[in-house]
Amino acid sequence: MNPNWELQNCCNRDQKLFLITIGVFTVAILVLWRTFLLTPFKLITVFLHEASHAIACKLTCGQVEGMQVHANEGGVTQTRGGVYWLILPAGYLGSSFWGMVLILASTNLLTAKIAAGCFIAALLIVLFIAQNWTLRGLCIGFIIFIAVIWVLQQLTTVRILRYVILFIGVMNSLFSVYDIYDDLISRRVNSSDAEKFAELCPCPCNGVGWGVIWLVGNDIFYISLRSDVPWACHSLMRFMQMAFKDLKNPEEQSSCIC
């Protein structure tokens, strides 16, 4: 079978509209990046970043002590126990993962509704463990926002639920890459996840070095999930196993900071 290098008939009308919409959202996000209009969506991506730390902690039999999201687009998740070298990179990889999930969920109305329902449920759970009012207000605000969009979808001709889910997904995908570059490469944040990771790992890499590795790994992880290339993710995991097999034991209680 000859490869279709010219990509003839590769996309139907709906697929083309989907790709165009992603492109429009990407341009809009980049243009409005420094404006207050995107602040709520930036904070929700920080929330998903911190939630990914918490999920990794629970999956590795740890305990989540609390979560915070700050108005300056920073956040912290306090954990106890668990596998620390898996918890630390989970924030950046998690942002990319949730972005991918929301983008795929937006392609169908039923999956978009399921994603919106799961999103509201997650916000309700975090509302009770939030340790500051910025995160509590964020949870309440987005619960109301998604609920209003859902009602409009059901009762009126304003059917934008899929587009809202898609926008949040694109925002997470872009923010996951930008956050690594901004925190770890363009400027060095001494309390960042990568700096803490560098303290644990015997490899001769500082936080900036791990920022570059995580940036590449984040893209490999995202591409492997979107294009069904399991060998890419497997190669990344093999690299992590070899590089981190001699990690020092972390303290019992720790924090993951975005």
C-alpha positions as a Markdown table, in Angstrom:
| # | Residue | x | y | z |
|---|---|---|---|---|
| 1 | Met | 0.0 | 0.0 | 0.0 |
| 2 | Asn | 1.5 | 3.3 | -1.1 |
| 3 | Pro | 1.6 | 6.1 | 1.6 |
| 4 | Asn | -0.7 | 9.0 | 1.0 |
| 5 | Trp | 2.0 | 11.8 | 1.2 |
| 6 | Glu | -0.4 | 14.4 | -0.2 |
| 7 | Leu | -3.0 | 13.6 | 2.5 |
| 8 | Gln | -5.7 | 13.5 | -0.1 |
| 9 | Asn | -9.2 | 13.0 | 1.4 |
| 10 | Cys | -7.6 | 12.7 | 4.9 |
| 11 | Cys | -10.3 | 14.7 | 6.6 |
| 12 | Asn | -14.0 | 15.1 | 6.3 |
| 13 | Arg | -15.9 | 18.4 | 6.9 |
| 14 | Asp | -16.3 | 17.8 | 10.7 |
| 15 | Gln | -12.6 | 16.9 | 11.1 |
| 16 | Lys | -11.5 | 20.0 | 9.2 |
| 17 | Leu | -13.8 | 22.2 | 11.4 |
| 18 | Phe | -12.4 | 20.5 | 14.5 |
| 19 | Leu | -8.8 | 21.3 | 13.4 |
| 20 | Ile | -9.6 | 24.8 | 12.4 |
| 21 | Thr | -11.3 | 25.4 | 15.8 |
| 22 | Ile | -8.2 | 24.2 | 17.6 |
| 23 | Gly | -6.1 | 26.5 | 15.5 |
| 24 | Val | -8.4 | 29.5 | 16.3 |
| 25 | Phe | -8.4 | 28.7 | 20.0 |
| 26 | Thr | -4.6 | 28.4 | 20.0 |
| 27 | Val | -4.2 | 31.8 | 18.3 |
| 28 | Ala | -6.7 | 33.4 | 20.6 |
| 29 | Ile | -5.0 | 32.0 | 23.7 |
| 30 | Leu | -1.5 | 33.2 | 22.6 |
| 31 | Val | -2.9 | 36.7 | 21.7 |
| 32 | Leu | -4.7 | 37.0 | 25.1 |
| 33 | Trp | -2.1 | 35.2 | 27.1 |
| 34 | Arg | -1.1 | 38.3 | 29.2 |
| 35 | Thr | -4.6 | 39.6 | 29.7 |
| 36 | Phe | -6.9 | 39.1 | 32.6 |
| 37 | Leu | -9.5 | 37.3 | 30.4 |
| 38 | Leu | -7.5 | 34.1 | 30.5 |
| 39 | Thr | -6.7 | 34.2 | 34.3 |
| 40 | Pro | -9.6 | 31.9 | 35.3 |
| 41 | Phe | -8.6 | 29.3 | 32.7 |
| 42 | Lys | -4.9 | 29.6 | 33.7 |
| 43 | Leu | -5.9 | 29.0 | 37.3 |
| 44 | Ile | -7.9 | 25.9 | 36.3 |
| 45 | Thr | -4.9 | 24.5 | 34.5 |
| 46 | Val | -2.8 | 25.1 | 37.7 |
| 47 | Phe | -5.6 | 23.3 | 39.6 |
| 48 | Leu | -5.3 | 20.3 | 37.2 |
| 49 | His | -1.5 | 20.4 | 37.6 |
| 50 | Glu | -1.8 | 20.2 | 41.4 |
| 51 | Ala | -4.6 | 17.6 | 41.1 |
| 52 | Ser | -2.2 | 15.4 | 39.0 |
| 53 | His | 0.3 | 15.5 | 41.9 |
| 54 | Ala | -2.4 | 14.5 | 44.3 |
| 55 | Ile | -3.6 | 11.6 | 42.0 |
| 56 | Ala | 0.0 | 10.3 | 41.6 |
| 57 | Cys | 0.4 | 10.5 | 45.4 |
| 58 | Lys | -2.8 | 8.5 | 46.0 |
| 59 | Leu | -1.9 | 5.9 | 43.3 |
| 60 | Thr | 1.4 | 5.3 | 45.0 |
| 61 | Cys | -0.2 | 4.8 | 48.4 |
| 62 | Gly | 0.5 | 8.2 | 49.8 |
| 63 | Gln | -1.6 | 10.7 | 51.6 |
| 64 | Val | -2.7 | 14.2 | 50.3 |
| 65 | Glu | -2.4 | 16.7 | 53.1 |
| 66 | Gly | -3.8 | 19.7 | 51.2 |
| 67 | Met | -3.9 | 21.7 | 48.0 |
| 68 | Gln | -3.6 | 25.4 | 47.2 |
| 69 | Val | -3.9 | 27.5 | 44.1 |
| 70 | His | -2.8 | 31.1 | 44.3 |
| 71 | Ala | -3.9 | 34.2 | 42.3 |
| 72 | Asn | -0.3 | 34.6 | 40.9 |
| 73 | Glu | -0.9 | 31.3 | 39.0 |
| 74 | Gly | 1.2 | 29.3 | 41.4 |
| 75 | Gly | 0.1 | 26.3 | 43.5 |
| 76 | Val | 1.2 | 23.7 | 46.0 |
| 77 | Thr | 0.2 | 20.2 | 46.9 |
| 78 | Gln | 1.3 | 18.8 | 50.3 |
| 79 | Thr | 1.8 | 15.1 | 50.3 |
| 80 | Arg | 2.9 | 12.5 | 52.8 |
| 81 | Gly | 4.5 | 9.2 | 51.6 |
| 82 | Gly | 4.0 | 7.8 | 48.2 |
| 83 | Val | 6.7 | 7.5 | 45.5 |
| 84 | Tyr | 8.1 | 11.0 | 45.4 |
| 85 | Trp | 10.0 | 10.7 | 42.1 |
| 86 | Leu | 6.7 | 9.8 | 40.4 |
| 87 | Ile | 4.7 | 12.5 | 42.2 |
| 88 | Leu | 7.0 | 15.3 | 41.2 |
| 89 | Pro | 6.8 | 15.0 | 37.4 |
| 90 | Ala | 3.1 | 14.1 | 37.5 |
| 91 | Gly | 2.1 | 17.8 | 37.5 |
| 92 | Tyr | 3.5 | 18.6 | 34.1 |
| 93 | Leu | 2.7 | 15.3 | 32.5 |
| 94 | Gly | -0.8 | 15.4 | 34.1 |
| 95 | Ser | -1.5 | 18.8 | 32.5 |
| 96 | Ser | -0.7 | 17.4 | 29.1 |
| 97 | Phe | -2.7 | 14.3 | 29.8 |
| 98 | Trp | -5.8 | 16.2 | 30.9 |
| 99 | Gly | -5.5 | 18.5 | 27.9 |
| 100 | Met | -5.5 | 15.5 | 25.6 |
| 101 | Val | -8.5 | 13.9 | 27.4 |
| 102 | Leu | -10.6 | 17.1 | 27.2 |
| 103 | Ile | -9.7 | 17.6 | 23.5 |
| 104 | Leu | -10.7 | 14.1 | 22.6 |
| 105 | Ala | -13.8 | 14.3 | 24.8 |
| 106 | Ser | -15.0 | 17.5 | 22.9 |
| 107 | Thr | -15.3 | 15.6 | 19.6 |
| 108 | Asn | -18.6 | 14.1 | 20.7 |
| 109 | Leu | -21.5 | 15.6 | 22.7 |
| 110 | Leu | -22.0 | 12.6 | 25.0 |
| 111 | Thr | -18.3 | 12.4 | 25.9 |
| 112 | Ala | -18.2 | 16.2 | 26.4 |
| 113 | Lys | -21.1 | 15.8 | 28.9 |
| 114 | Ile | -19.3 | 13.0 | 30.6 |
| 115 | Ala | -16.1 | 15.1 | 30.8 |
| 116 | Ala | -18.1 | 18.1 | 32.2 |
| 117 | Gly | -19.7 | 15.9 | 34.8 |
| 118 | Cys | -16.4 | 14.4 | 35.9 |
| 119 | Phe | -14.9 | 17.9 | 36.0 |
| 120 | Ile | -17.7 | 19.2 | 38.2 |
| 121 | Ala | -17.3 | 16.1 | 40.5 |
| 122 | Ala | -13.5 | 16.7 | 40.8 |
| 123 | Leu | -14.1 | 20.4 | 41.7 |
| 124 | Leu | -16.6 | 19.4 | 44.4 |
| 125 | Ile | -14.1 | 16.9 | 45.9 |
| 126 | Val | -11.3 | 19.5 | 45.9 |
| 127 | Leu | -13.6 | 22.1 | 47.3 |
| 128 | Phe | -13.5 | 20.2 | 50.6 |
| 129 | Ile | -9.7 | 19.8 | 50.8 |
| 130 | Ala | -8.8 | 23.2 | 49.5 |
| 131 | Gln | -6.6 | 25.2 | 51.9 |
| 132 | Asn | -7.1 | 28.7 | 50.5 |
| 133 | Trp | -9.9 | 30.8 | 49.2 |
| 134 | Thr | -8.4 | 31.3 | 45.8 |
| 135 | Leu | -8.8 | 27.5 | 45.1 |
| 136 | Arg | -12.2 | 27.4 | 46.8 |
| 137 | Gly | -13.5 | 30.4 | 44.8 |
| 138 | Leu | -12.0 | 28.8 | 41.6 |
| 139 | Cys | -13.9 | 25.5 | 42.3 |
| 140 | Ile | -17.2 | 27.3 | 43.0 |
| 141 | Gly | -16.8 | 29.6 | 40.0 |
| 142 | Phe | -16.1 | 26.8 | 37.5 |
| 143 | Ile | -18.9 | 24.6 | 39.0 |
| 144 | Ile | -21.3 | 27.4 | 38.4 |
| 145 | Phe | -19.8 | 28.1 | 34.9 |
| 146 | Ile | -19.9 | 24.5 | 33.7 |
| 147 | Ala | -23.4 | 24.1 | 35.1 |
| 148 | Val | -24.7 | 27.2 | 33.3 |
| 149 | Ile | -23.2 | 26.0 | 30.0 |
| 150 | Trp | -24.8 | 22.6 | 30.6 |
| 151 | Val | -28.2 | 24.1 | 31.2 |
| 152 | Leu | -27.9 | 26.3 | 28.1 |
| 153 | Gln | -26.9 | 23.2 | 26.1 |
| 154 | Gln | -30.0 | 21.3 | 27.2 |
| 155 | Leu | -32.6 | 24.0 | 27.2 |
| 156 | Thr | -31.7 | 26.6 | 24.6 |
| 157 | Thr | -30.1 | 26.8 | 21.1 |
| 158 | Val | -26.8 | 28.0 | 22.7 |
| 159 | Arg | -24.9 | 24.7 | 22.3 |
| 160 | Ile | -21.3 | 25.5 | 23.3 |
| 161 | Leu | -20.5 | 22.8 | 25.8 |
| 162 | Arg | -18.2 | 21.0 | 23.4 |
| 163 | Tyr | -16.4 | 24.2 | 22.6 |
| 164 | Val | -15.9 | 25.1 | 26.3 |
| 165 | Ile | -14.4 | 21.6 | 26.9 |
| 166 | Leu | -12.2 | 21.9 | 23.8 |
| 167 | Phe | -11.0 | 25.4 | 24.9 |
| 168 | Ile | -10.0 | 24.1 | 28.4 |
| 169 | Gly | -8.2 | 21.2 | 26.8 |
| 170 | Val | -6.2 | 23.4 | 24.4 |
| 171 | Met | -5.4 | 25.7 | 27.2 |
| 172 | Asn | -4.1 | 22.8 | 29.3 |
| 173 | Ser | -2.0 | 21.5 | 26.5 |
| 174 | Leu | -0.4 | 24.9 | 25.8 |
| 175 | Phe | 0.0 | 25.7 | 29.5 |
| 176 | Ser | 1.8 | 22.5 | 30.3 |
| 177 | Val | 4.6 | 23.3 | 27.8 |
| 178 | Tyr | 4.7 | 27.0 | 28.7 |
| 179 | Asp | 4.8 | 26.3 | 32.4 |
| 180 | Ile | 7.9 | 24.1 | 32.1 |
| 181 | Tyr | 9.7 | 26.6 | 29.9 |
| 182 | Asp | 8.7 | 29.6 | 32.1 |
| 183 | Asp | 9.5 | 28.0 | 35.5 |
| 184 | Leu | 12.5 | 25.9 | 34.6 |
| 185 | Ile | 14.3 | 27.1 | 31.5 |
| 186 | Ser | 13.7 | 30.9 | 31.0 |
| 187 | Arg | 14.0 | 31.5 | 34.7 |
| 188 | Arg | 15.1 | 29.3 | 37.6 |
| 189 | Val | 12.6 | 28.8 | 40.4 |
| 190 | Asn | 14.4 | 27.3 | 43.4 |
| 191 | Ser | 11.2 | 25.9 | 44.8 |
| 192 | Ser | 10.0 | 24.3 | 41.6 |
| 193 | Asp | 9.3 | 20.6 | 41.1 |
| 194 | Ala | 12.4 | 20.2 | 38.9 |
| 195 | Glu | 14.7 | 21.8 | 41.5 |
| 196 | Lys | 13.4 | 19.3 | 44.1 |
| 197 | Phe | 13.7 | 16.5 | 41.6 |
| 198 | Ala | 17.4 | 17.5 | 41.0 |
| 199 | Glu | 18.0 | 17.2 | 44.8 |
| 200 | Leu | 16.8 | 13.6 | 44.7 |
| 201 | Cys | 18.5 | 12.4 | 41.6 |
| 202 | Pro | 22.2 | 11.4 | 41.5 |
| 203 | Cys | 22.4 | 12.4 | 37.8 |
| 204 | Pro | 24.5 | 15.6 | 37.2 |
| 205 | Cys | 21.4 | 17.7 | 36.2 |
| 206 | Asn | 20.2 | 20.9 | 37.9 |
| 207 | Gly | 16.6 | 22.2 | 37.7 |
| 208 | Val | 17.1 | 23.7 | 34.3 |
| 209 | Gly | 18.5 | 20.5 | 32.9 |
| 210 | Trp | 15.5 | 18.6 | 34.3 |
| 211 | Gly | 13.3 | 21.3 | 32.8 |
| 212 | Val | 14.6 | 20.5 | 29.4 |
| 213 | Ile | 14.3 | 16.8 | 29.9 |
| 214 | Trp | 10.7 | 17.2 | 31.2 |
| 215 | Leu | 9.8 | 19.5 | 28.3 |
| 216 | Val | 11.0 | 16.8 | 25.8 |
| 217 | Gly | 9.4 | 14.0 | 27.8 |
| 218 | Asn | 6.1 | 16.0 | 28.1 |
| 219 | Asp | 5.9 | 16.3 | 24.3 |
| 220 | Ile | 6.8 | 12.6 | 23.8 |
| 221 | Phe | 4.1 | 11.6 | 26.3 |
| 222 | Tyr | 1.5 | 13.8 | 24.6 |
| 223 | Ile | 2.4 | 12.6 | 21.1 |
| 224 | Ser | 2.3 | 8.9 | 22.2 |
| 225 | Leu | -1.1 | 9.3 | 23.7 |
| 226 | Arg | -2.6 | 11.2 | 20.7 |
| 227 | Ser | -1.0 | 9.1 | 18.0 |
| 228 | Asp | -1.2 | 5.6 | 19.6 |
| 229 | Val | 2.6 | 5.1 | 19.7 |
| 230 | Pro | 3.1 | 3.1 | 22.8 |
| 231 | Trp | 6.8 | 2.6 | 22.2 |
| 232 | Ala | 7.4 | 6.3 | 22.8 |
| 233 | Cys | 5.9 | 6.2 | 26.3 |
| 234 | His | 7.6 | 2.8 | 26.9 |
| 235 | Ser | 11.0 | 4.3 | 26.0 |
| 236 | Leu | 10.4 | 7.3 | 28.3 |
| 237 | Met | 9.6 | 4.9 | 31.2 |
| 238 | Arg | 12.7 | 2.8 | 30.5 |
| 239 | Phe | 14.8 | 6.0 | 30.6 |
| 240 | Met | 13.3 | 7.0 | 33.9 |
| 241 | Gln | 13.9 | 3.6 | 35.4 |
| 242 | Met | 17.6 | 3.6 | 34.4 |
| 243 | Ala | 18.2 | 7.3 | 35.4 |
| 244 | Phe | 16.3 | 7.2 | 38.8 |
| 245 | Lys | 17.1 | 3.7 | 40.1 |
| 246 | Asp | 19.5 | 5.2 | 42.7 |
| 247 | Leu | 17.3 | 8.1 | 43.9 |
| 248 | Lys | 17.7 | 9.1 | 47.5 |
| 249 | Asn | 14.8 | 8.5 | 49.8 |
| 250 | Pro | 12.8 | 11.7 | 50.2 |
| 251 | Glu | 11.5 | 13.0 | 53.5 |
| 252 | Glu | 8.2 | 11.6 | 54.8 |
| 253 | Gln | 6.3 | 14.8 | 54.2 |
| 254 | Ser | 6.9 | 16.9 | 51.1 |
| 255 | Ser | 5.4 | 19.6 | 48.8 |
| 256 | Cys | 5.0 | 19.7 | 45.0 |
| 257 | Ile | 5.1 | 23.3 | 43.9 |
| 258 | Cys | 4.0 | 24.7 | 40.5 |
